[in-house]
Amino acid sequence: MDVIKAVVLDLDGTLLNSRREVSARSLQALISCYQSGIHMIIATARPARSLRMLLPPEMLEMGCIIYYNGAHTVDSAYDMEDHLWVEQQTMLELYEAIMRRNSGQIVSFEVKGTMHCNRSLTPEHAILLGFPDGTPFPEVCTREEMNQFLLSKMLLSNDDDIYTELNREFGHRVKILLTDKGRLIQIMNAGVSKAAALMPVLTRRGIHPDHVMVFGDDYNDLELFDMCGYPVAMGNAIDELKLKAKLMTATNDQDGVAVVLESLLQTHP
C-alpha cells in the first residue's frame, strides 16, 4: 500500500451505524489517525446542522468537511469555504415538472444551511431524509419564497420512479443522484460531486489522490472511488462500489471503518 496521507469518510451507512452514532471504537481510531498526522476529511450528503447534532466535537475540529455531496465545503484549516448553487430558473422548472407528475409530492430545499419544504413532512419522509432524533421539522415554504432561494440541494422521494423522468429531462442541466437503496433523489448543481470538492482540498495540502484512502457505501461515493488511490467499500455498500474497491471491510454496524484504520495505524510511519 502507498503511504496514506489522508482519509476521506462518508457518514451515513459508513462511519455512522444504524443508530446514526459514531461508536467509541471508531472515534478512537479516527483520533489516533489524526494525531499521527493523517488528514481526516468528512464528505457527506448532510448539511452542517446535522453534523453538529450527530458528530462528537473532536470530529468537527479535524479541519475539513464537505457537505451536500460537494455543494458546500468548509476547509477551516485553511480558512476556505466554497459553494455551488443550483441555478434558480432550473430549480423552478424542476419543481414544476415534479408537481405536474405528482402534485402531492413532498419536496425539500436546502437553502443556506436551512431546510424548507413545500408541505409538511411526514414521519416517513423525516426518516428518509435522515433527521436526527429531536430535530424539529422544517416550516412549509410558499411558492413566492421559492423564487428567492439560493439552493444547495433539492430532495424528494423516488415515488413511482420519478427519478427516471427527471434524469431524462434535466440530467444534462443538474446533478441528479439516486441514493438510499433507490428511495431518495438528491438534485444539485451539475458540477457538484464529492470528488470535485475534494480535489482543491487535497491540492491545498499537497496530497496526491493516490495517497488517499476513502470509505463509502452508496452511489454518491462512486466518483471518490474512481479518484482516490485506496477505496474501501463497506460490507453494506452497493455492488458498484464493491467492484471498484481495493479492500472490503465490515459493515457500518460492525465498526468497518475502525477495523481498517486500526490496521493502517500499525503500518503508518
N, C-alpha and C positions, 0 to 999 in steps of 0.2 A: 504494500500500500504506500502511495506517495504520502509525504508528510501532510497531515491535516492541519490547516491553519484557521479554518472557520467551519462552524456547524450551523446549518440552517434548519429551523424547526417549524413545521406546521403544528397547529394546535389540535383542533377537533379531529378525533379519530387517530391522532398521532401521539402528541405529548399528553393531552388530556384523556383521562379514562372515561368510561361511560357515564360517570357521575360528574363529568366536567371538572375534574380535580387533577392537580399535579401531585403525584404521590411523593412521599418523603424520600423514597429511593431515587426517583427521577430528579427531584430538586437537588439532592446532594451530588448526583452525577453532573448536573449542569454547572453547579457552583464550582466543583472541583476542576472541570474543564476550563471554565472561565479563569479561575485563579492560576491555572497552569499556562495561561497565555493564549488559549484558543478563543477566537472571536465567536460569540454566540449571537445569532441573528434569528429573530422570530419573523415568519412570513405566514400570514393568516388572512382568511376572508373576513375576519371580525373587525369591528371598529374599536377605537381606543377605549371607549367607555366600558365595553365588555371585559377588556383585559384588566382594567383597574379592579373589577369585581372578581375575576377568576384567577389571576396570577399572584403569586407571592411577590412582595415588594422587591426582593432580590432580583427577580427576573426582569422587572420593569426598569432596572437600573443597569442593564448589561450593554446598553449603547445604541442599539438599532432595532426598530420594529417596523415591519412592512404590513400595512393594513389593507383591507378591501381588495385582496388579491393583487396588490401593487398599485392601486389608485392613489394611495397616500402612504408616504414614507417619512418617518421621523428618525433621523440619524443624530441623536442627541450628542454622541461622542464628537461629532464634527459640527454641531450646531446647524444642521441642514434639514430642510423639510421640503418635500416635493408633493404636488397634487396633479392628478389628471382627471378632468371633469368630463361628463357626458355632455355633448353639445345640446343646448336646450331644445332646439326645434326637433332634433332627433328623439329626445326623450318624450316630447309631447306627441309626436307621431306614433311612437311605440305604445304609449299609454292608450291612445285612441284605437289602435289596432287590437290591443288586449281587450278593451271594452266592447268592441264590435264582436269579438269572438265569445266573450263571456262577461256580461255587464255586472255580474256579481263577484267577479274575481277580486280577491284582496291583493293589492299592490303596495309594497313598501318602498320608501325612498330614503336613502342615506344622504343627508344634506349637512355638511359642515359638522360632522360628528353627532348629529341628532337624527333619529328615525322618525319619519312621518308615514302615515298610512292613509289610503283613500277611503277606508272604512274600518270599523272596529275589528281588532284582531280576535280570532277565536283562540281558545287554549291550544288547539291542534296546530294552528299556524305559529303560535308563540314557541311551541316545542320545535317545529321545523326550522324556525329562524334562530334557534339556539339561545333563547332568552335565559340568562341566569336566574335561578330562583330568587323571588323577591323583587325582580325588576318591574317597575310599573309599565303598563302598556303605553305605547305612543298615542298622542292625540290624533284625531282624524283631521286631515287637511282638506281644504276646499280646492276646487279646480282653479280658482284665481290664485291661490297660494302656490300651486304647482308652477304657474307662469314665472315665479320669482326664484325657483330652485336653482342652486348651483350643485349639481348632482354628482356624487361619487359613485353610487351604485343603486340599481333598481332590483328588487327581489319579488318573486312570485312563485307559487307552487305550480308544478307541471301538470295541471289538470287537463285531462283529455289530450295529452301530448301536444299542448300549445307550443312547446319548445320547437318542434319541427317547423311549424308555420312561421314563428318569429325568426328562426335562424335562416329560413329561406328568404324572407322579406328584408331582414335587417342585418344579417350576418356580415355583410360587406361594409356596414357602417359602424357597428359596435361589436364589442367582445361579449359573446353570449356563452355562458358556461352552464352545464347541467351537472349538478353535484348531489350529494346526499342520497345515493342509490337511485338517481333519476327523478327525485322528488322536488328538487329546488332549482329554480332558474335564477342565475345571477348575471346582470347586464351592466357593463362598464364601458368606458372609453375604448375604442378599437385598439389603442396602443398599450392597454393595460395587460400585464402579466406579472407574476411573482418574479420570473426570470429577468424581465426588463427592468424591474425595480431594483433587483439585487445587483445588477452589473455595476452601476455607479457606486454602490455601497462598497463592493469589493475593490473597485479602482481607487477609491479614497484610501483604502487600507493597504494598497499594493499587493493584493492577493489574486492569484490566477484561479479561475474556476476549477482547474484540475486539482487544486488543493482544498476543495470544499466538499464536506460531507453534508448531504441533505436527507432529511426524513420526511416521508409523506404517505398519504393513503388514498387521495382522490384525484379527480381529473384536473383540478386547478394546480396540481403539483407536477404535471407531466413535463412542462417546459423546464422546470427546475431540474428534473431528472435528466433531460437532454443536455443541459448546460453544465451541470456540476460533475466533477470527476469521480465522486464516490456516492452514488444514490443508494439509499437504504429504504426498502419497502416494508411497511408494517405487515404483520401477519394477517390483518384485516383489510389490507389495501386492495384496490381494484386490480384486475388481472393485467391491465395495460401497464401499470406501474411495476408490477412484479416482473414483467418481461424485460423492463429496462433496468432493473436494479442490479447492482453488483453484489448486494447482500440482502437476504431476507432476515427479519428479526421477529420476535414475538409480537403479539397484538398489543394494542394500547392499554388493555386491561391486564396485561402481563408484564408491564414495565419494559416494553420492547425497546424504547429509546435508551433507558438506563443500561440495559444488557449490553448494547453496543458501545455506549460511551465509557462504561467501566473497562471494557477491553481496550478501547482507544487510549485511555489513561495509562494503561500498562506499557504501551509502546511509545507514548509521546515523549520526545526528547526533553 
